[in-house]
């Protein structure tokens, strides 16, 4: 059976250590970061049975956008197990041209991280970007954080209602560190069960455990949730073991481990 890690970050070797350290500081877990952030280190987790990885990185400046998109595309060309997502920044000038260029490079979607990019995900500067990719490729977006409002699931609900063709992965079960709040907001907004809304389960097990994970998967619907690790924060092998021991049914597990990722990305995986 294929297994897809739907949320992994990779960086060029020369900056990987610096990037991993910065992520650790941002989340207050610098001493416990599990990975090196490199392509080779991530691929080593294939030994655990993970066959594919959705990979991306985040542009914290406009000039980093094409550099990151080139890097992700290059890594995907060299490693067929990678499904690459590009990045965008709210101050990037020619968004449409870069979207077209990134897709021409073979990327399959885009990733935003409102908290590290310090922008509300429903900022007017991003509306044109959403309009350009809606109906073409999916969006993965970091969602939720008790420390910030940039990535509030309520902002994502506004975006999804404004762009009815936009397919979204609301990362971290639609609310990192606010998992149940994310569900409550999306239920209130009438988006639970929406066929355009997926969420990955990355950066979750350390906070909610197996029982609560099983409950949330069934609340959202097993056809909405994707397995993910948030490498290099967490070890994909460990996160997969946690998911495999959540006592899901075989059908639920198949959906979470790969079928939902296939549907989200629009990529044939099996």
Secondary structure, DSSP 8 states (H G I E B T S, - for coil): ---EEEEEE---HHHHHHHHHHHHHHHT-GGG-----SHHHHHGGGGGT--EEEEE---SSTTHHHHHHHHHHHHHHH-TTEEEEEE--TT-S-HHHHHHHHHHTT--EEEE-HHHHTS-TT-GGGHHHHHHHTTTSEEEEE---TT-STT-HHHHHHHHHH-TT--EEEETTTSTT-HHHHHHHHHHTT-TT-TTEEEE-TT-HHHHHHHHHHHHHHHH-TTTEE----BTSS-HHHHHHHHHTS---HHHHHIIIIIHHHHHHT----
